[in-house]
Amino acid sequence: MDTEGNFTETVHKDVKGVLSLNEASYLAFEGEDILNEALTFSRTHLNQLKTKLNPYMSELVSHSLELPRHYRMRRLEVRWYTEAYCKKDANCMLLEFAKLDFNRVESIYQEEIKNLTRWWKDIDLAKNLKFARDRLMECFIWSVGMVPKPQYSNCRRVLTKVAAFVTIIDDIYDVYGTLDELELFTYAVERIEGYSGSDIRLLSKEAAMQPLRRLIVLLEGRQEVVPEDGRSINKKALESLEKYHNLIRWPSTIFRLSNDLATSKAEWERGETASLILCYMHETGLTEEIARQHLRNMIDICWKKMNKEWVNDQHPFAEPFVETAFNLARIAH
């Protein structure tokens, strides 16, 4: 920047530099005004230039403007960038190594989903709960997004199972159960840790409750709840989990906000009105588009808070856990 605070002419001519500046600006903390200015400048400049660039650079620019690399799911980004790199005069040996690595890790994922599919068919839950979404593969992709490294196979397995159960429970509450049924179901789930069997008998009185009874049995038989990365987790970290440490709170908030941005229209059409967008519109009297932009701004603020937490060495978590927390926000995007 020059003495008056404007970006210099040499920067305007450096497309790769402006592209890198755009990506770097998403690593900002709250209150870093210069990086906020860099984001506005770089996005404006790249939007003006993207139709005038060669196909390879134009594709890189469009990709960055759609969603920055910091927000993207890691393995999907590897796949996209490898294919984009093929289109230029690439380093053939480097490209070959990238493909070999991707295919090696993909073969591990394929073995995992094969075993998970067997488990899913064995418990036969989707067949018994026909009203619920049957989305094992989607749940597995979420787990790959959160813990992509090949050595974390067990963690992906547990996360996939958790996500599959959460999806079904979500549909039980949103689609299937009456208020009375759901109160019984909630009561039974909350007592899973030490119930004697009387709770499940409550659920078996009505034929309509049989699917909920089956799910309770499966939940009661679970063995692993919190996936770890192979290291012992210390007491302070466990206490921080229970208190919703910021490294959990902000990614979870992004997940919630992104969910409302994506599904609110379909939910309105089904008659569901409890979304953040509708609440904001009701409270302010503003339009849907303004409400959506407000949620996007909230997401950006959460990312800045997360960036600050990442470099704060006071948190009690191991680096793989921190990376997984960030990846939760990434799969939300």
Rosetta silent file (secondary structure, phi, psi, omega in degrees, C-alpha in Angstrom):
SEQUENCE: MDTEGNFTETVHKDVKGVLSLNEASYLAFEGEDILNEALTFSRTHLNQLKTKLNPYMSELVSHSLELPRHYRMRRLEVRWYTEAYCKKDANCMLLEFAKLDFNRVESIYQEEIKNLTRWWKDIDLAKNLKFARDRLMECFIWSVGMVPKPQYSNCRRVLTKVAAFVTIIDDIYDVYGTLDELELFTYAVERIEGYSGSDIRLLSKEAAMQPLRRLIVLLEGRQEVVPEDGRSINKKALESLEKYHNLIRWPSTIFRLSNDLATSKAEWERGETASLILCYMHETGLTEEIARQHLRNMIDICWKKMNKEWVNDQHPFAEPFVETAFNLARIAH
SCORE:     score description
SCORE:     0.000 S_00000001
   1 L     0.000  148.767 -179.032    0.000    0.000    0.000 S_00000001
   2 L   -85.282 -175.082 -175.510    1.183    3.542   -0.695 S_00000001
   3 L   -65.778  -20.504  179.318    1.496    6.410    1.790 S_00000001
   4 L   -94.414    2.811  176.584   -2.186    7.271    1.356 S_00000001
   5 L    87.402   12.727  178.286   -3.327    3.732    2.157 S_00000001
   6 L  -100.799  155.850  178.326   -4.216    2.686   -1.372 S_00000001
   7 L   -73.748  137.452 -172.987   -3.000   -0.437   -3.145 S_00000001
   8 L   -73.680  161.210 -178.888   -0.104    0.318   -5.490 S_00000001
   9 H   -62.490  -34.600 -179.450   -0.247    0.055   -9.281 S_00000001
  10 H   -63.318  -33.019  178.123    2.228   -2.839   -9.303 S_00000001
  11 H   -65.810  -40.463 -179.134   -0.216   -4.892   -7.234 S_00000001
  12 H   -57.338  -31.751 -176.149   -2.987   -4.285   -9.791 S_00000001
  13 H   -87.531   -9.751 -175.031   -0.871   -5.946  -12.486 S_00000001
  14 L  -100.262   90.377 -175.382    0.044   -9.017  -10.400 S_00000001
  15 H   -64.251  -45.446  179.297   -2.893  -11.427  -10.797 S_00000001
  16 H   -61.831  -38.350  178.577   -1.254  -14.268   -8.868 S_00000001
  17 H   -64.956  -43.781  179.032   -0.357  -11.847   -6.092 S_00000001
  18 H   -66.009  -36.832  177.834   -3.911  -10.502   -5.858 S_00000001
  19 H   -64.067  -43.307  177.156   -5.233  -14.068   -5.860 S_00000001
  20 H   -65.477  -37.847  177.504   -2.908  -14.969   -2.977 S_00000001
  21 H   -62.198  -41.240  178.139   -3.932  -11.778   -1.175 S_00000001
  22 H   -60.634  -45.696  179.646   -7.576  -12.775   -1.509 S_00000001
  23 H   -64.946  -42.851 -177.320   -6.865  -16.207   -0.002 S_00000001
  24 H   -65.563  -30.531 -176.742   -4.709  -14.770    2.799 S_00000001
  25 H   -64.505  -20.124  179.412   -7.358  -12.232    3.807 S_00000001
  26 H   -81.266   -0.874  174.480   -9.578  -15.086    5.052 S_00000001
  27 H   -94.978   12.527 -175.325   -7.004  -15.837    7.771 S_00000001
  28 L   -70.827  156.504  168.359   -7.814  -12.521    9.470 S_00000001
  29 L   -96.937  169.117  173.870   -8.774  -11.997   13.095 S_00000001
  30 L   -62.359  139.079  175.312  -11.546   -9.655   14.201 S_00000001
  31 L    86.853   -1.057  178.736  -10.513   -6.020   13.991 S_00000001
  32 L   -86.591   83.607 -170.462   -7.757   -6.488   11.383 S_00000001
  33 H   -64.555  -33.935 -178.399   -8.971   -3.678    9.153 S_00000001
  34 H   -63.679  -41.173  177.899   -6.112   -3.835    6.655 S_00000001
  35 H   -69.019  -31.584  174.336   -6.958   -7.444    5.804 S_00000001
  36 H   -64.182  -41.047  176.632  -10.634   -6.487    5.491 S_00000001
  37 H   -65.700  -38.201  178.652   -9.601   -3.821    2.986 S_00000001
  38 H   -62.903  -37.928  178.851   -7.421   -6.391    1.219 S_00000001
  39 H   -64.811  -46.432  179.681  -10.409   -8.705    0.891 S_00000001
  40 H   -62.376  -46.153 -179.885  -12.603   -5.994   -0.634 S_00000001
  41 H   -61.607  -49.797 -173.775   -9.845   -4.868   -2.996 S_00000001
  42 H   -65.681  -40.935 -179.803   -8.823   -8.355   -4.114 S_00000001
  43 H   -66.478  -43.065  178.831  -12.376   -9.580   -4.745 S_00000001
  44 H   -61.799  -45.716 -176.852  -13.292   -6.463   -6.702 S_00000001
  45 H   -66.750  -42.760 -178.804  -10.114   -6.620   -8.754 S_00000001
  46 H   -67.591  -35.885  177.037  -10.382  -10.365   -9.466 S_00000001
  47 H   -63.861  -34.856  178.773  -14.016  -10.029  -10.562 S_00000001
  48 H   -73.169  -30.015 -172.904  -12.952   -7.397  -13.069 S_00000001
  49 H   -92.225  -23.413 -164.339  -10.054   -9.504  -14.383 S_00000001
  50 H   -60.308  -27.691  179.684  -11.409  -13.063  -14.514 S_00000001
  51 H   -82.939   -7.792 -176.700  -12.835  -12.827  -18.048 S_00000001
  52 H  -104.309    3.289 -174.293   -9.539  -11.441  -19.402 S_00000001
  53 L   -97.244  167.075  173.604   -7.250  -14.213  -18.135 S_00000001
  54 L   -67.514  160.102 -174.052   -6.037  -17.437  -19.706 S_00000001
  55 H   -54.336  -39.907 -178.057   -8.320  -20.455  -19.019 S_00000001
  56 H   -65.425  -50.607 -179.420   -6.141  -21.853  -16.217 S_00000001
  57 H   -66.870  -36.946  178.241   -5.874  -18.590  -14.256 S_00000001
  58 H   -61.023  -39.438  178.945   -9.534  -17.776  -14.910 S_00000001
  59 H   -67.312  -41.790  177.421  -10.504  -21.129  -13.377 S_00000001
  60 H   -61.578  -42.562 -178.769   -8.309  -20.518  -10.309 S_00000001
  61 H   -66.133  -46.878  179.986   -9.797  -17.058   -9.817 S_00000001
  62 H   -61.083  -39.256  179.875  -13.411  -18.220  -10.186 S_00000001
  63 H   -63.627  -43.371 -179.343  -12.755  -21.067   -7.743 S_00000001
  64 H   -68.830  -38.695  179.948  -11.306  -18.705   -5.141 S_00000001
  65 H   -68.991  -31.337  178.303  -14.115  -16.179   -5.517 S_00000001
  66 H   -66.818  -46.121  179.158  -16.728  -18.917   -5.065 S_00000001
  67 L  -162.569  128.953 -177.891  -15.203  -20.093   -1.770 S_00000001
  68 L   -68.940  158.162 -178.073  -11.691  -19.504   -0.361 S_00000001
  69 H   -60.490  -34.875 -179.260   -9.341  -22.424    0.174 S_00000001
  70 H   -59.818  -26.339 -177.527   -9.416  -21.890    3.964 S_00000001
  71 H   -96.444   -1.805 -169.832  -13.152  -22.763    3.927 S_00000001
  72 L   -96.288  149.720  175.730  -12.957  -25.797    1.642 S_00000001
  73 L   -65.602  126.609 -166.400  -13.060  -29.526    2.409 S_00000001
  74 H   -59.886  -51.478 -175.334   -9.479  -30.720    2.112 S_00000001
  75 H   -68.279  -34.368  176.154   -9.753  -33.917    0.036 S_00000001
  76 H   -66.474  -35.312  178.692  -12.199  -32.368   -2.432 S_00000001
  77 H   -67.325  -38.163  176.031   -9.806  -29.461   -2.866 S_00000001
  78 H   -59.560  -46.298 -179.363   -6.962  -31.895   -3.603 S_00000001
  79 H   -62.299  -46.742 -177.853   -9.092  -33.562   -6.281 S_00000001
  80 H   -63.377  -46.194 -174.519  -10.149  -30.243   -7.838 S_00000001
  81 H   -69.078  -33.902  177.089   -6.668  -28.738   -7.862 S_00000001
  82 H   -62.120  -43.730  179.428   -5.086  -31.870   -9.340 S_00000001
  83 H   -67.483  -39.146  178.257   -7.521  -31.756  -12.245 S_00000001
  84 H   -65.578  -38.864 -178.412   -7.005  -28.018  -12.702 S_00000001
  85 H   -65.376  -29.515  178.486   -3.216  -28.476  -12.640 S_00000001
  86 H   -62.178  -23.818 -172.065   -3.481  -31.034  -15.456 S_00000001
  87 L   -84.034   -8.025  177.965   -4.709  -28.287  -17.776 S_00000001
  88 L  -111.002  179.303  178.124   -1.500  -26.273  -17.655 S_00000001
  89 L   -74.693   81.907 -166.609    2.103  -27.073  -18.551 S_00000001
  90 L   -89.164  162.324  170.472    2.475  -29.014  -15.325 S_00000001
  91 L   -73.009  103.949 -171.186    5.348  -30.746  -13.562 S_00000001
  92 H   -61.576  -38.666 -179.056    4.510  -34.279  -14.727 S_00000001
  93 H   -67.759  -42.900  177.775    6.364  -36.065  -11.934 S_00000001
  94 H   -61.708  -42.352  179.124    4.712  -33.943   -9.237 S_00000001
  95 H   -63.303  -40.438  179.098    1.323  -34.512  -10.843 S_00000001
  96 H   -64.355  -41.436  177.223    1.904  -38.273  -10.957 S_00000001
  97 H   -62.780  -40.708  179.387    2.772  -38.337   -7.251 S_00000001
  98 H   -61.681  -43.093  178.992   -0.382  -36.349   -6.465 S_00000001
  99 H   -65.595  -42.825  178.969   -2.547  -38.827   -8.378 S_00000001
 100 H   -61.366  -43.404  179.106   -0.890  -41.823   -6.729 S_00000001
 101 H   -63.552  -45.391 -179.052   -1.425  -40.326   -3.297 S_00000001
 102 H   -61.254  -45.663 -178.728   -5.064  -39.487   -4.006 S_00000001
 103 H   -66.311  -35.283  177.970   -5.797  -42.979   -5.337 S_00000001
 104 H   -63.136  -47.889 -179.772   -4.027  -44.622   -2.394 S_00000001
 105 H   -68.591  -38.433  179.026   -6.107  -42.712    0.150 S_00000001
 106 H   -60.329  -37.052  179.495   -9.292  -43.197   -1.885 S_00000001
 107 H   -64.124  -33.132  176.178   -8.803  -46.987   -1.768 S_00000001
 108 H   -66.905  -45.012  177.588   -8.775  -46.753    2.043 S_00000001
 109 H   -59.603  -40.586 -178.395  -12.032  -44.779    1.982 S_00000001
 110 H   -63.736  -38.627  177.440  -13.600  -47.357   -0.342 S_00000001
 111 H   -66.533  -38.251  179.440  -12.770  -50.177    2.047 S_00000001
 112 H   -64.312  -47.151 -177.782  -14.252  -48.193    4.929 S_00000001
 113 H   -68.461  -29.552  176.139  -17.556  -47.473    3.184 S_00000001
 114 H   -62.363  -47.030  179.453  -17.784  -51.128    2.143 S_00000001
 115 H   -67.441  -38.172  178.264  -17.576  -52.221    5.790 S_00000001
 116 H   -66.485  -35.807  178.129  -19.949  -49.480    6.918 S_00000001
 117 H   -63.676  -39.913  176.024  -22.486  -50.532    4.295 S_00000001
 118 H   -60.959  -46.423  178.213  -22.430  -54.063    5.711 S_00000001
 119 H   -58.977  -44.332 -177.549  -23.037  -52.665    9.214 S_00000001
 120 H   -63.028  -40.842  178.426  -25.885  -50.461    7.950 S_00000001
 121 H   -70.429  -35.016 -179.369  -27.585  -53.397    6.260 S_00000001
 122 H   -65.622  -42.094 -179.317  -27.111  -55.610    9.305 S_00000001
 123 H   -77.138  -18.865  169.856  -28.877  -53.236   11.705 S_00000001
 124 L    58.975   31.359 -175.033  -31.636  -52.813    9.077 S_00000001
 125 H   -73.184  -41.814 -177.870  -32.621  -49.425   10.445 S_00000001
 126 H   -60.723  -37.170  179.817  -33.417  -47.721    7.132 S_00000001
 127 H   -68.984  -35.924 -179.127  -35.875  -50.484    6.235 S_00000001
 128 H   -80.043  -24.634 -179.514  -37.631  -50.226    9.608 S_00000001
 129 L  -116.282   72.341 -172.581  -37.749  -46.424    9.581 S_00000001
 130 L   -66.538  -20.360 -179.278  -39.019  -45.757    6.079 S_00000001
 131 L   -76.697  -15.891 -172.462  -39.917  -42.139    6.876 S_00000001
 132 L   -93.400  158.013  177.305  -36.282  -41.231    7.613 S_00000001
 133 L   -69.133  133.094  178.464  -33.492  -40.234    5.248 S_00000001
 134 L  -105.306   90.713 -168.510  -31.286  -43.135    4.204 S_00000001
 135 L  -133.901   53.981 -179.080  -27.980  -41.316    3.679 S_00000001
 136 H   -61.258  -44.650 -178.025  -25.085  -43.463    4.790 S_00000001
 137 H   -62.603  -41.614  178.243  -22.791  -42.274    1.980 S_00000001
 138 H   -61.391  -42.498  178.370  -23.485  -38.617    2.761 S_00000001
 139 H   -62.514  -37.698  178.586  -22.676  -39.275    6.424 S_00000001
 140 H   -66.866  -40.654  177.880  -19.434  -40.968    5.396 S_00000001
 141 H   -61.526  -37.799  174.878  -18.454  -38.002    3.217 S_00000001
 142 H   -58.186  -44.197 -178.504  -18.949  -35.771    6.273 S_00000001
 143 H   -65.496  -37.709  176.033  -16.532  -37.969    8.223 S_00000001
 144 H   -63.680  -38.872  177.933  -13.980  -37.789    5.382 S_00000001
 145 H   -64.510  -35.779 -177.183  -14.346  -34.021    5.441 S_00000001
 146 H   -80.772  -42.306 -178.628  -13.707  -33.874    9.186 S_00000001
 147 L  -133.088   78.546 -172.846  -10.831  -36.386    9.463 S_00000001
 148 L   -77.202  -19.193 -173.594   -9.392  -37.009    5.976 S_00000001
 149 L   -65.133  138.459 -171.782   -5.970  -38.410    6.929 S_00000001
 150 H   -59.415  -29.577 -175.493   -5.731  -42.123    6.120 S_00000001
 151 H   -73.266   -9.240 -176.913   -4.581  -43.174    9.611 S_00000001
 152 H   -98.970   40.680 -177.600   -7.873  -42.011   11.192 S_00000001
 153 H   -60.358  -43.759 -177.903  -10.002  -44.813    9.790 S_00000001
 154 H   -64.338  -38.968  178.623  -11.554  -45.719   13.144 S_00000001
 155 H   -63.259  -42.399  178.187  -12.534  -42.114   13.800 S_00000001
 156 H   -62.906  -39.200  179.674  -14.306  -41.897   10.420 S_00000001
 157 H   -60.456  -46.880 -179.139  -16.167  -45.110   11.174 S_00000001
 158 H   -66.652  -44.048 -179.835  -17.503  -43.778   14.474 S_00000001
 159 H   -61.456  -38.810  178.697  -18.354  -40.355   13.048 S_00000001
 160 H   -62.920  -43.614  179.628  -20.279  -41.952   10.174 S_00000001
 161 H   -64.482  -42.976  178.145  -22.353  -44.019   12.593 S_00000001
 162 H   -60.506  -46.902 -179.112  -23.034  -40.992   14.785 S_00000001
 163 H   -62.753  -37.317  178.859  -24.091  -38.908   11.775 S_00000001
 164 H   -64.608  -42.750  177.901  -26.382  -41.698   10.532 S_00000001
 165 H   -66.882  -43.324 -179.979  -28.117  -41.888   13.909 S_00000001
 166 H   -60.037  -41.522  179.113  -28.358  -38.095   14.218 S_00000001
 167 H   -60.691  -43.759 -179.622  -29.970  -37.868   10.770 S_00000001
 168 H   -68.714  -42.953  178.531  -32.603  -40.435   11.701 S_00000001
 169 H   -62.457  -38.414  176.627  -33.274  -38.873   15.105 S_00000001
 170 H   -58.130  -43.675  179.657  -33.652  -35.492   13.391 S_00000001
 171 H   -70.937  -31.408  175.539  -36.341  -36.961   11.121 S_00000001
 172 H   -60.007  -43.747 -178.776  -38.070  -38.626   14.070 S_00000001
 173 H   -75.639  -38.052 -174.817  -38.523  -35.217   15.661 S_00000001
 174 H   -83.780  -31.339 -168.092  -39.268  -33.262   12.485 S_00000001
 175 H  -118.194  -40.635 -161.777  -41.375  -35.752   10.530 S_00000001
 176 H   -97.756  -56.975 -165.687  -42.536  -38.807   12.445 S_00000001
 177 L   -79.780  150.146  168.329  -43.396  -38.510   16.134 S_00000001
 178 L   -81.302  169.915 -178.717  -46.303  -36.847   17.905 S_00000001
 179 H   -60.458  -44.838 -179.731  -45.522  -34.641   20.900 S_00000001
 180 H   -62.330  -43.342  179.635  -46.495  -37.382   23.384 S_00000001
 181 H   -63.457  -42.001 -176.981  -44.404  -39.980   21.553 S_00000001
 182 H   -69.750  -31.619  175.645  -41.404  -37.695   21.345 S_00000001
 183 H   -63.939  -42.185  176.483  -41.560  -36.901   25.060 S_00000001
 184 H   -64.862  -42.664 -179.899  -41.355  -40.648   25.792 S_00000001
 185 H   -62.548  -45.717  179.103  -38.564  -41.072   23.241 S_00000001
 186 H   -60.939  -44.152  179.834  -36.580  -38.174   24.712 S_00000001
 187 H   -59.011  -44.470 -178.881  -37.060  -39.537   28.212 S_00000001
 188 H   -65.963  -43.376 -179.959  -35.774  -42.959   27.151 S_00000001
 189 H   -63.099  -42.538 -178.218  -32.722  -41.552   25.332 S_00000001
 190 H   -64.656  -22.925 -178.236  -31.782  -39.355   28.286 S_00000001
 191 L  -101.282   10.484 -175.639  -31.812  -42.397   30.573 S_00000001
 192 H   -55.451  -37.714 -172.874  -29.801  -44.681   28.258 S_00000001
 193 H   -57.545  -31.949 -175.601  -26.720  -44.669   30.506 S_00000001
 194 H  -148.430   31.949 -176.025  -28.402  -46.642   33.273 S_00000001
 195 L   -79.522  155.212 -172.936  -31.977  -47.573   32.461 S_00000001
 196 L   -96.216   -9.101 -177.786  -33.451  -50.871   33.661 S_00000001
 197 L   117.783  -17.308 -178.715  -35.688  -51.678   30.731 S_00000001
 198 H   -67.887  -32.231 -179.337  -38.893  -50.047   31.945 S_00000001
 199 H   -64.442  -41.464 -177.965  -38.368  -47.071   29.632 S_00000001
 200 H   -70.613  -28.613  175.691  -38.261  -49.215   26.532 S_00000001
 201 H   -67.502  -31.810  174.813  -41.439  -50.993   27.614 S_00000001
 202 H   -59.665  -40.732 -178.086  -43.139  -47.591   27.637 S_00000001
 203 H   -72.154  -20.126 -174.525  -42.178  -47.211   23.995 S_00000001
 204 L   -87.897   -1.029 -176.780  -43.501  -50.645   23.054 S_00000001
 205 L   -67.715  -36.827 -176.866  -47.129  -49.947   23.994 S_00000001
 206 L  -108.337  141.148  179.722  -48.046  -48.409   20.658 S_00000001
 207 H   -60.534  -35.475 -178.639  -47.333  -49.938   17.249 S_00000001
 208 H   -63.697  -19.956 -176.370  -46.261  -46.544   15.969 S_00000001
 209 H   -90.637   -2.501 -177.606  -43.485  -46.505   18.532 S_00000001
 210 H   -58.005  -43.411  176.827  -41.797  -49.705   17.360 S_00000001
 211 H   -59.704  -37.739  179.438  -39.254  -47.884   15.134 S_00000001
 212 H   -68.243  -37.115  177.231  -38.296  -45.654   18.088 S_00000001
 213 H   -60.658  -43.888 -178.783  -37.943  -48.740   20.290 S_00000001
 214 H   -62.988  -40.309 -179.994  -35.550  -50.301   17.777 S_00000001
 215 H   -66.383  -39.549  177.432  -33.419  -47.167   17.676 S_00000001
 216 H   -58.647  -44.707  179.284  -33.227  -47.048   21.493 S_00000001
 217 H   -58.496  -43.658 -179.381  -31.938  -50.644   21.529 S_00000001
 218 H   -66.648  -40.919 -179.946  -29.230  -49.755   18.998 S_00000001
 219 H   -67.011  -38.538 -178.879  -28.195  -46.634   20.890 S_00000001
 220 H   -63.677  -29.041 -177.227  -28.074  -48.518   24.183 S_00000001
 221 L   -89.848    8.456 -176.093  -25.656  -51.015   22.654 S_00000001
 222 L   -68.941  156.445 -178.146  -23.145  -48.463   21.421 S_00000001
 223 L  -116.382  -35.884 -176.171  -19.504  -48.818   22.441 S_00000001
 224 L  -121.429  135.679 -177.995  -17.710  -45.656   21.342 S_00000001
 225 L  -116.202  -52.898 -177.798  -18.989  -42.120   21.736 S_00000001
 226 L  -105.841  108.160  179.161  -16.123  -39.648   21.470 S_00000001
 227 L   -70.589  138.012  176.487  -13.610  -40.524   18.722 S_00000001
 228 L  -117.262  174.023 -176.420   -9.979  -39.719   19.558 S_00000001
 229 L  -100.130   18.683  178.729   -6.858  -39.576   17.424 S_00000001
 230 L    99.721  -11.570  177.362   -4.997  -42.354   19.249 S_00000001
 231 L   -97.935  158.602  174.864   -3.623  -40.165   22.014 S_00000001
 232 L   -76.732  137.721 -178.662   -4.956  -40.059   25.570 S_00000001
 233 L   -94.912  132.041 -174.245   -7.175  -37.025   26.109 S_00000001
 234 L   -82.210  166.542 -174.911   -6.411  -35.081   29.274 S_00000001
 235 H   -62.223  -39.556 -178.960   -8.882  -34.046   31.961 S_00000001
 236 H   -63.515  -38.896  178.254   -8.706  -30.353   31.062 S_00000001
 237 H   -64.665  -42.000  178.361   -9.620  -31.115   27.441 S_00000001
 238 H   -62.469  -42.776  177.729  -12.627  -33.187   28.557 S_00000001
 239 H   -63.043  -37.328  178.530  -13.805  -30.374   30.831 S_00000001
 240 H   -66.462  -34.842  175.646  -13.418  -27.930   27.943 S_00000001
 241 H   -61.599  -45.477 -177.539  -15.607  -30.163   25.765 S_00000001
 242 H   -66.388  -26.746 -179.304  -18.357  -30.125   28.395 S_00000001
 243 L   -94.781    9.743  179.733  -18.157  -26.332   28.637 S_00000001
 244 L    55.371   62.092  176.416  -18.365  -25.875   24.835 S_00000001
 245 L   -51.008  151.456 -176.668  -14.896  -24.430   24.315 S_00000001
 246 H   -57.183  -29.823  178.178  -14.746  -21.791   21.571 S_00000001
 247 H   -69.139  -12.869  172.302  -12.947  -24.239   19.256 S_00000001
 248 H  -102.669  -38.843 -175.673  -16.172  -26.257   19.360 S_00000001
 249 H   -62.996  -48.691 -174.342  -18.646  -23.405   19.678 S_00000001
 250 H   -69.755  -43.538  174.583  -17.655  -21.395   16.593 S_00000001
 251 H   -61.502  -37.607  179.252  -17.496  -24.306   14.097 S_00000001
 252 H   -65.828  -36.877  177.127  -20.823  -25.565   15.456 S_00000001
 253 H   -64.855  -43.550  177.032  -22.316  -22.102   14.982 S_00000001
 254 H   -60.229  -41.303  178.926  -21.086  -22.023   11.375 S_00000001
 255 H   -60.441  -44.153 -179.306  -22.631  -25.453   10.848 S_00000001
 256 H   -65.448  -46.510 -178.415  -25.974  -24.220   12.199 S_00000001
 257 H   -65.324  -42.350  178.967  -25.955  -20.996   10.157 S_00000001
 258 H   -63.731  -37.264  178.225  -24.909  -22.784    6.945 S_00000001
 259 H   -61.211  -44.715 -179.730  -27.671  -25.325    7.485 S_00000001
 260 H   -66.714  -37.843  177.659  -30.296  -22.589    7.680 S_00000001
 261 H   -61.822  -35.080 -174.319  -28.935  -20.870    4.572 S_00000001
 262 H   -85.729  -33.461 -167.552  -29.195  -24.128    2.629 S_00000001
 263 H  -113.390   -5.128 -171.548  -32.469  -25.648    3.861 S_00000001
 264 H   -60.474  -39.737 -178.257  -34.722  -22.807    4.966 S_00000001
 265 H   -62.966  -45.612  178.535  -36.684  -22.577    1.699 S_00000001
 266 H   -63.661  -36.435  179.683  -37.516  -26.299    1.669 S_00000001
 267 H   -68.322  -39.138  176.791  -38.483  -26.105    5.339 S_00000001
 268 H   -59.277  -43.165 -178.372  -40.860  -23.184    4.684 S_00000001
 269 H   -64.441  -26.833  176.731  -42.545  -25.205    1.957 S_00000001
 270 L   -85.937   -3.067  179.416  -43.072  -28.051    4.468 S_00000001
 271 L    92.928    5.921  178.066  -44.622  -25.613    6.927 S_00000001
 272 L   -86.213  132.301 -173.188  -41.651  -25.416    9.309 S_00000001
 273 L  -120.104    0.049 -175.981  -41.072  -21.881   10.540 S_00000001
 274 L   -90.140   66.582  175.770  -38.329  -22.173   13.176 S_00000001
 275 L  -119.576  155.646 -179.471  -35.368  -20.967   11.116 S_00000001
 276 H   -62.451  -35.966 -178.145  -32.900  -18.189   11.865 S_00000001
 277 H   -63.517  -48.033  179.817  -33.768  -16.449    8.605 S_00000001
 278 H   -65.460  -39.034  178.278  -37.484  -16.255    9.389 S_00000001
 279 H   -61.580  -43.291 -179.815  -36.794  -15.196   12.971 S_00000001
 280 H   -65.735  -42.411  178.161  -34.541  -12.379   11.768 S_00000001
 281 H   -62.094  -40.654 -179.686  -37.081  -11.251    9.169 S_00000001
 282 H   -66.470  -41.566 -176.021  -39.836  -11.268   11.804 S_00000001
 283 H   -73.539  -32.858 -173.788  -37.783   -9.333   14.343 S_00000001
 284 H  -105.301  -20.261 -175.432  -36.439   -6.679   11.942 S_00000001
 285 L    76.020   13.266 -177.184  -39.090   -6.460    9.215 S_00000001
 286 L   -92.688  173.355 -174.239  -36.322   -6.785    6.607 S_00000001
 287 L   -78.860  167.638  178.325  -36.238   -8.900    3.438 S_00000001
 288 H   -62.553  -42.557 -177.724  -35.111  -12.484    3.060 S_00000001
 289 H   -64.075  -38.911  177.041  -31.985  -11.499    1.118 S_00000001
 290 H   -65.737  -39.137  177.518  -30.913   -9.058    3.848 S_00000001
 291 H   -62.960  -41.633  178.240  -31.509  -11.784    6.429 S_00000001
 292 H   -63.908  -40.958  178.793  -29.377  -14.194    4.415 S_00000001
 293 H   -65.305  -34.977  176.765  -26.567  -11.649    4.140 S_00000001
 294 H   -61.524  -41.952  177.564  -26.774  -11.137    7.898 S_00000001
 295 H   -65.325  -40.012  177.619  -26.196  -14.875    8.411 S_00000001
 296 H   -62.122  -39.743  177.564  -23.247  -14.812    5.983 S_00000001
 297 H   -64.080  -38.979  177.032  -21.743  -11.940    7.977 S_00000001
 298 H   -62.670  -39.230  178.026  -22.200  -13.946   11.173 S_00000001
 299 H   -62.994  -44.204  179.131  -20.367  -16.868    9.548 S_00000001
 300 H   -60.509  -39.833  178.779  -17.451  -14.593    8.573 S_00000001
 301 H   -64.564  -41.644  178.335  -17.226  -13.326   12.159 S_00000001
 302 H   -61.326  -40.715  178.462  -17.163  -16.893   13.484 S_00000001
 303 H   -61.974  -40.920  179.883  -14.292  -17.751   11.128 S_00000001
 304 H   -65.474  -37.689  176.211  -12.290  -14.787   12.412 S_00000001
 305 H   -64.943  -41.278  178.337  -12.888  -15.891   15.998 S_00000001
 306 H   -63.031  -42.679  179.261  -11.774  -19.420   15.061 S_00000001
 307 H   -56.743  -41.484 -179.823   -8.608  -18.116   13.401 S_00000001
 308 H   -67.350  -41.051  179.946   -7.683  -16.341   16.624 S_00000001
 309 H   -63.751  -35.072 -176.546   -8.384  -19.440   18.719 S_00000001
 310 H   -62.025  -39.919 -178.108   -6.184  -21.572   16.457 S_00000001
 311 H   -88.777   -3.569  177.370   -3.051  -19.527   17.194 S_00000001
 312 L   -81.486  112.656 -174.289   -3.916  -19.198   20.870 S_00000001
 313 L   -83.108   12.277 -179.908   -1.711  -21.770   22.601 S_00000001
 314 L   -85.505  -14.187 -178.061   -3.810  -21.685   25.780 S_00000001
 315 L   -73.114  155.406 -173.057   -6.340  -24.281   24.600 S_00000001
 316 L   -93.769    8.863 -170.807   -5.911  -27.865   25.913 S_00000001
 317 L   -95.966  149.523  173.541   -6.469  -29.732   22.640 S_00000001
 318 L   -72.418  155.038 -176.841   -4.039  -31.639   20.431 S_00000001
 319 H   -57.199  -40.381  177.792   -3.500  -30.263   16.917 S_00000001
 320 H   -59.442  -33.976  177.929   -5.438  -33.101   15.189 S_00000001
 321 H   -68.537  -41.792  179.046   -8.503  -32.215   17.262 S_00000001
 322 H   -61.407  -43.891  178.438   -8.207  -28.526   16.358 S_00000001
 323 H   -60.940  -39.985  178.778   -7.936  -29.425   12.665 S_00000001
 324 H   -64.545  -39.632  178.168  -11.038  -31.619   12.994 S_00000001
 325 H   -61.877  -43.633  176.528  -12.968  -28.759   14.601 S_00000001
 326 H   -63.801  -38.254 -179.154  -12.076  -26.472   11.683 S_00000001
 327 H   -66.708  -24.663  173.813  -13.030  -29.199    9.252 S_00000001
 328 H   -61.208  -43.973  177.616  -16.527  -29.292   10.784 S_00000001
 329 H   -65.980  -36.058 -178.720  -16.983  -25.706    9.590 S_00000001
 330 H   -66.283  -42.106  179.409  -15.525  -26.603    6.206 S_00000001
 331 H   -69.426  -24.746  175.925  -17.960  -29.443    5.543 S_00000001
 332 H   -63.019  -41.277  176.759  -20.781  -27.090    6.515 S_00000001
 333 L   -65.498    0.000    0.000  -19.784  -24.873    3.559 S_00000001
